[in-house]
Amino acid sequence: MNQQQFNFRSRTERERDSKLVSNYREIGIAAVLAAKATRRKDESGKAAAQRTVANVNARD
């Protein structure tokens, strides 16, 4: 059986992405995708740092 996996995105994230597309359609979809990728990369870096701090604190 083939199972699809969907990444959870909050309503706020979906609305933010929608606003990005509507505000910057003239610039081009490629620029919007690049901005989204940068934002997600920054967010994942922050999450990784938070996990590291939590792991260190859990050991104490």
PyMOL CGO cylinders between C-alpha atoms (Angstrom):
from pymol import cmd
from pymol.cgo import CYLINDER

trace = [
    CYLINDER, 0.00, 0.00, 0.00, 1.31, 3.44, -0.89, 0.3, 1, 1, 1, 1, 1, 1,
    CYLINDER, 1.31, 3.44, -0.89, 1.02, 5.93, 1.96, 0.3, 1, 1, 1, 1, 1, 1,
    CYLINDER, 1.02, 5.93, 1.96, 1.40, 9.68, 1.49, 0.3, 1, 1, 1, 1, 1, 1,
    CYLINDER, 1.40, 9.68, 1.49, 3.05, 11.75, 4.17, 0.3, 1, 1, 1, 1, 1, 1,
    CYLINDER, 3.05, 11.75, 4.17, 1.99, 15.35, 4.68, 0.3, 1, 1, 1, 1, 1, 1,
    CYLINDER, 1.99, 15.35, 4.68, 4.02, 17.82, 6.68, 0.3, 1, 1, 1, 1, 1, 1,
    CYLINDER, 4.02, 17.82, 6.68, 1.86, 19.68, 9.17, 0.3, 1, 1, 1, 1, 1, 1,
    CYLINDER, 1.86, 19.68, 9.17, 1.58, 23.40, 8.52, 0.3, 1, 1, 1, 1, 1, 1,
    CYLINDER, 1.58, 23.40, 8.52, -0.35, 25.61, 10.88, 0.3, 1, 1, 1, 1, 1, 1,
    CYLINDER, -0.35, 25.61, 10.88, -3.08, 27.92, 9.72, 0.3, 1, 1, 1, 1, 1, 1,
    CYLINDER, -3.08, 27.92, 9.72, -0.77, 30.87, 10.37, 0.3, 1, 1, 1, 1, 1, 1,
    CYLINDER, -0.77, 30.87, 10.37, 1.94, 29.39, 8.13, 0.3, 1, 1, 1, 1, 1, 1,
    CYLINDER, 1.94, 29.39, 8.13, -0.54, 28.74, 5.34, 0.3, 1, 1, 1, 1, 1, 1,
    CYLINDER, -0.54, 28.74, 5.34, -1.92, 32.28, 5.57, 0.3, 1, 1, 1, 1, 1, 1,
    CYLINDER, -1.92, 32.28, 5.57, 1.60, 33.76, 5.60, 0.3, 1, 1, 1, 1, 1, 1,
    CYLINDER, 1.60, 33.76, 5.60, 2.53, 31.78, 2.49, 0.3, 1, 1, 1, 1, 1, 1,
    CYLINDER, 2.53, 31.78, 2.49, -0.68, 32.87, 0.78, 0.3, 1, 1, 1, 1, 1, 1,
    CYLINDER, -0.68, 32.87, 0.78, 0.06, 36.53, 1.55, 0.3, 1, 1, 1, 1, 1, 1,
    CYLINDER, 0.06, 36.53, 1.55, 3.60, 36.15, 0.21, 0.3, 1, 1, 1, 1, 1, 1,
    CYLINDER, 3.60, 36.15, 0.21, 2.31, 34.79, -3.07, 0.3, 1, 1, 1, 1, 1, 1,
    CYLINDER, 2.31, 34.79, -3.07, -0.40, 37.43, -3.45, 0.3, 1, 1, 1, 1, 1, 1,
    CYLINDER, -0.40, 37.43, -3.45, 1.89, 40.34, -2.55, 0.3, 1, 1, 1, 1, 1, 1,
    CYLINDER, 1.89, 40.34, -2.55, 4.86, 39.30, -4.66, 0.3, 1, 1, 1, 1, 1, 1,
    CYLINDER, 4.86, 39.30, -4.66, 3.29, 37.64, -7.70, 0.3, 1, 1, 1, 1, 1, 1,
    CYLINDER, 3.29, 37.64, -7.70, 4.78, 40.35, -9.95, 0.3, 1, 1, 1, 1, 1, 1,
    CYLINDER, 4.78, 40.35, -9.95, 8.31, 39.50, -8.83, 0.3, 1, 1, 1, 1, 1, 1,
    CYLINDER, 8.31, 39.50, -8.83, 7.88, 35.91, -9.82, 0.3, 1, 1, 1, 1, 1, 1,
    CYLINDER, 7.88, 35.91, -9.82, 7.17, 32.58, -8.26, 0.3, 1, 1, 1, 1, 1, 1,
    CYLINDER, 7.17, 32.58, -8.26, 10.87, 31.64, -8.12, 0.3, 1, 1, 1, 1, 1, 1,
    CYLINDER, 10.87, 31.64, -8.12, 11.63, 34.58, -5.83, 0.3, 1, 1, 1, 1, 1, 1,
    CYLINDER, 11.63, 34.58, -5.83, 8.73, 33.66, -3.55, 0.3, 1, 1, 1, 1, 1, 1,
    CYLINDER, 8.73, 33.66, -3.55, 9.91, 30.07, -3.35, 0.3, 1, 1, 1, 1, 1, 1,
    CYLINDER, 9.91, 30.07, -3.35, 13.42, 31.24, -2.50, 0.3, 1, 1, 1, 1, 1, 1,
    CYLINDER, 13.42, 31.24, -2.50, 12.08, 33.46, 0.28, 0.3, 1, 1, 1, 1, 1, 1,
    CYLINDER, 12.08, 33.46, 0.28, 9.97, 30.62, 1.68, 0.3, 1, 1, 1, 1, 1, 1,
    CYLINDER, 9.97, 30.62, 1.68, 12.94, 28.24, 1.59, 0.3, 1, 1, 1, 1, 1, 1,
    CYLINDER, 12.94, 28.24, 1.59, 15.10, 30.75, 3.45, 0.3, 1, 1, 1, 1, 1, 1,
    CYLINDER, 15.10, 30.75, 3.45, 12.42, 31.28, 6.09, 0.3, 1, 1, 1, 1, 1, 1,
    CYLINDER, 12.42, 31.28, 6.09, 11.95, 27.55, 6.62, 0.3, 1, 1, 1, 1, 1, 1,
    CYLINDER, 11.95, 27.55, 6.62, 15.71, 27.01, 6.85, 0.3, 1, 1, 1, 1, 1, 1,
    CYLINDER, 15.71, 27.01, 6.85, 15.95, 29.73, 9.52, 0.3, 1, 1, 1, 1, 1, 1,
    CYLINDER, 15.95, 29.73, 9.52, 13.04, 28.21, 11.44, 0.3, 1, 1, 1, 1, 1, 1,
    CYLINDER, 13.04, 28.21, 11.44, 14.53, 24.72, 11.33, 0.3, 1, 1, 1, 1, 1, 1,
    CYLINDER, 14.53, 24.72, 11.33, 17.85, 26.08, 12.60, 0.3, 1, 1, 1, 1, 1, 1,
    CYLINDER, 17.85, 26.08, 12.60, 16.09, 27.74, 15.53, 0.3, 1, 1, 1, 1, 1, 1,
    CYLINDER, 16.09, 27.74, 15.53, 14.23, 24.53, 16.33, 0.3, 1, 1, 1, 1, 1, 1,
    CYLINDER, 14.23, 24.53, 16.33, 17.47, 22.53, 16.29, 0.3, 1, 1, 1, 1, 1, 1,
    CYLINDER, 17.47, 22.53, 16.29, 19.09, 25.02, 18.67, 0.3, 1, 1, 1, 1, 1, 1,
    CYLINDER, 19.09, 25.02, 18.67, 16.10, 24.80, 21.01, 0.3, 1, 1, 1, 1, 1, 1,
    CYLINDER, 16.10, 24.80, 21.01, 16.31, 21.00, 21.01, 0.3, 1, 1, 1, 1, 1, 1,
    CYLINDER, 16.31, 21.00, 21.01, 20.01, 21.16, 21.84, 0.3, 1, 1, 1, 1, 1, 1,
    CYLINDER, 20.01, 21.16, 21.84, 19.37, 23.46, 24.79, 0.3, 1, 1, 1, 1, 1, 1,
    CYLINDER, 19.37, 23.46, 24.79, 16.51, 21.27, 25.98, 0.3, 1, 1, 1, 1, 1, 1,
    CYLINDER, 16.51, 21.27, 25.98, 18.68, 18.15, 25.78, 0.3, 1, 1, 1, 1, 1, 1,
    CYLINDER, 18.68, 18.15, 25.78, 21.48, 19.81, 27.75, 0.3, 1, 1, 1, 1, 1, 1,
    CYLINDER, 21.48, 19.81, 27.75, 19.04, 21.03, 30.39, 0.3, 1, 1, 1, 1, 1, 1,
    CYLINDER, 19.04, 21.03, 30.39, 17.45, 17.58, 30.64, 0.3, 1, 1, 1, 1, 1, 1,
    CYLINDER, 17.45, 17.58, 30.64, 20.82, 16.02, 31.53, 0.3, 1, 1, 1, 1, 1, 1,
    CYLINDER, 20.82, 16.02, 31.53, 21.36, 18.38, 34.47, 0.3, 1, 1, 1, 1, 1, 1,
]
cmd.load_cgo(trace, "trace")
